[in-house]
Amino acid sequence: MNRTGNEEKKVALVTGGNRGIGRAIAIKLSEEGYDVAVTFRSHSESVNELERICRGNGSDFLAVRADVSSFEQAKNLISQVIEKFPRIDVLVNNAGITKDNLMLRMSEADFDSVIDTNLKGVFNCTKHILRIMMKQKSGSIINIASVVGEVGNMGQSNYAASKAGVIGFTKSIAKEAAPRNIRCNAVAPGFIATDMTEILPETVQGEILKTIPLGAWGKPEDVAKLVSFLAGEESSYITGQVINVDGGMVM
Ligand SMILES: NC(=O)c1ccc[n+]([C@@H]2O[C@H](COP(=O)([O-])OP(=O)(O)OC[C@H]3O[C@@H](n4cnc5c(N)ncnc54)[C@H](OP(=O)(O)O)[C@@H]3O)[C@@H](O)[C@H]2O)c1
């Protein structure tokens, strides 16, 4: 990002920024010149390390402990971010969980918690940030969906439903907010090496690998590069899209 000395720094909020894909996104955006806010629920040491990296890149940094599935905590999160920074240019709804099981074994609690975090969490943060972006007459919202939301997956009916919901939500917000120069896009990763996928049995990992034409799992940085593009001016004519980062897995 090229900037003159007088220009105000842009601000990005990444939910679930303390590890995995969210952490890579926070680092990439700080490298691109954004001030960065992240949420975390645990792992405070990793947040300290992230802060050191972002500040080392010249970014101001804020970490807020927040559970995005809570409407009130999301409201408080956005208040804290706007109190520290004068604006919020980019929201990356990244926080997400899995609670996999075949339908016959899936508990109501496991269905609800995945929907509450992955889908309601996106609603909660977007709801509280949209008014601010509307006043600014600018903003970019990027929702981390999944290829599973496009094609489904055995044992992931809760997760697939949440991510398909995120895709529908993304397109609706893109239509609603476009008149105020706010864009909303979804990124759909395939299989990316993080804590979320590390728990899969080795045999399952091997089977997944066979379905990826580029022959390798993705890295969090692969997702971060696309998010950075969608955040900034270079994607100014792109909204309402779902872009896969999956090594060609779904095409
Ligand atoms: N890895 C993949 O292959 C893959 C593929 C497709 C889509 N995705 C999506 O990419 C996103 C990031 O996944 P990841 O692989 O980086 O997962 P991860 O390593 O498990 O990290 C998940 C992040 O979400 C945060 N989080 C979870 N529940 C939260 C809640 N209720 N409130 C606030 N934060 C919460 C976690 O915070 P704590 O550390 O505090 O728990 C953590 O920062 C998710 O939306 C996931 O569905 C991942």
The ligand as an SDF file (V2000), in Angstrom:
LIG
                    3D

 48 52  0  0  0  0  0  0  0  0999 V2000
   -8.0150  -24.9600    7.9740 N   0  0  0  0  0  0  0  0  0  0  0  0
   -8.7720  -25.2500    6.9390 C   0  0  0  0  0  0  0  0  0  0  0  0
   -8.5100  -26.2060    6.1820 O   0  0  0  0  0  0  0  0  0  0  0  0
   -9.9850  -24.4220    6.6350 C   0  0  0  0  0  0  0  0  0  0  0  0
  -10.6850  -24.7090    5.4570 C   0  0  0  0  0  0  0  0  0  0  0  0
  -11.7920  -23.9750    5.1310 C   0  0  0  0  0  0  0  0  0  0  0  0
  -12.2060  -22.9550    5.9570 C   0  0  0  0  0  0  0  0  0  0  0  0
  -11.5220  -22.6910    7.1010 N   0  0  0  0  0  0  0  0  0  0  0  0
  -12.0290  -21.5940    7.9430 C   0  0  0  0  0  0  0  0  0  0  0  0
  -10.9900  -20.6740    8.2020 O   0  0  0  0  0  0  0  0  0  0  0  0
  -11.2120  -20.0610    9.4670 C   0  0  0  0  0  0  0  0  0  0  0  0
   -9.9610  -20.1990   10.3240 C   0  0  0  0  0  0  0  0  0  0  0  0
   -9.6840  -21.5830   10.4800 O   0  0  0  0  0  0  0  0  0  0  0  0
   -8.2840  -22.1590   11.0050 P   0  0  0  0  0  0  0  0  0  0  0  0
   -7.9880  -23.3520   10.2080 O   0  0  0  0  0  0  0  0  0  0  0  0
   -7.3100  -21.0590   11.1170 O   0  0  0  0  0  0  0  0  0  0  0  0
   -8.7480  -22.6490   12.4490 O   0  0  0  0  0  0  0  0  0  0  0  0
   -7.9860  -22.6680   13.8550 P   0  0  0  0  0  0  0  0  0  0  0  0
   -6.5180  -22.7820   13.6600 O   0  0  0  0  0  0  0  0  0  0  0  0
   -8.7070  -23.6950   14.6490 O   0  0  0  0  0  0  0  0  0  0  0  0
   -8.2940  -21.2050   14.4390 O   0  0  0  0  0  0  0  0  0  0  0  0
   -9.6310  -20.8320   14.6890 C   0  0  0  0  0  0  0  0  0  0  0  0
   -9.6470  -19.4170   15.1960 C   0  0  0  0  0  0  0  0  0  0  0  0
  -11.0200  -19.0470   15.4440 O   0  0  0  0  0  0  0  0  0  0  0  0
  -11.1130  -18.5720   16.7820 C   0  0  0  0  0  0  0  0  0  0  0  0
  -12.4450  -18.8360   17.3300 N   0  0  0  0  0  0  0  0  0  0  0  0
  -13.1010  -20.0220   17.3570 C   0  0  0  0  0  0  0  0  0  0  0  0
  -14.3130  -19.8500   17.9440 N   0  0  0  0  0  0  0  0  0  0  0  0
  -14.4040  -18.5410   18.2890 C   0  0  0  0  0  0  0  0  0  0  0  0
  -15.4040  -17.7510   18.9230 C   0  0  0  0  0  0  0  0  0  0  0  0
  -16.5780  -18.2610   19.3160 N   0  0  0  0  0  0  0  0  0  0  0  0
  -15.1630  -16.4350   19.1150 N   0  0  0  0  0  0  0  0  0  0  0  0
  -13.9860  -15.8900   18.7290 C   0  0  0  0  0  0  0  0  0  0  0  0
  -13.0020  -16.5920   18.1370 N   0  0  0  0  0  0  0  0  0  0  0  0
  -13.2100  -17.9000   17.9120 C   0  0  0  0  0  0  0  0  0  0  0  0
  -10.0190  -19.2930   17.5350 C   0  0  0  0  0  0  0  0  0  0  0  0
   -9.7250  -18.5780   18.7240 O   0  0  0  0  0  0  0  0  0  0  0  0
   -9.0560  -19.3410   19.9960 P   0  0  0  0  0  0  0  0  0  0  0  0
   -7.6270  -19.6000   19.6570 O   0  0  0  0  0  0  0  0  0  0  0  0
   -9.2020  -18.3460   21.0750 O   0  0  0  0  0  0  0  0  0  0  0  0
   -9.8230  -20.5950   20.1730 O   0  0  0  0  0  0  0  0  0  0  0  0
   -8.8950  -19.2660   16.5050 C   0  0  0  0  0  0  0  0  0  0  0  0
   -8.2570  -18.0170   16.4970 O   0  0  0  0  0  0  0  0  0  0  0  0
  -12.4410  -20.7480   10.0660 C   0  0  0  0  0  0  0  0  0  0  0  0
  -13.5830  -19.9820    9.7990 O   0  0  0  0  0  0  0  0  0  0  0  0
  -12.5010  -22.0560    9.3040 C   0  0  0  0  0  0  0  0  0  0  0  0
  -13.7970  -22.5830    9.2630 O   0  0  0  0  0  0  0  0  0  0  0  0
  -10.4270  -23.4090    7.4560 C   0  0  0  0  0  0  0  0  0  0  0  0
  1  2  1  0
  2  3  2  0
  2  4  1  0
  4  5  1  0
  4 48  2  0
  5  6  2  0
  6  7  1  0
  7  8  2  0
  8  9  1  0
  8 48  1  0
  9 10  1  0
  9 46  1  0
 10 11  1  0
 11 12  1  0
 11 44  1  0
 12 13  1  0
 13 14  1  0
 14 15  2  0
 14 16  1  0
 14 17  1  0
 17 18  1  0
 18 19  2  0
 18 20  1  0
 18 21  1  0
 21 22  1  0
 22 23  1  0
 23 24  1  0
 23 42  1  0
 24 25  1  0
 25 26  1  0
 25 36  1  0
 26 27  1  0
 26 35  1  0
 27 28  2  0
 28 29  1  0
 29 30  1  0
 29 35  2  0
 30 31  1  0
 30 32  2  0
 32 33  1  0
 33 34  2  0
 34 35  1  0
 36 37  1  0
 36 42  1  0
 37 38  1  0
 38 39  2  0
 38 40  1  0
 38 41  1  0
 42 43  1  0
 44 45  1  0
 44 46  1  0
 46 47  1  0
M  CHG  2   8   1  16  -1
M  END
$$$$
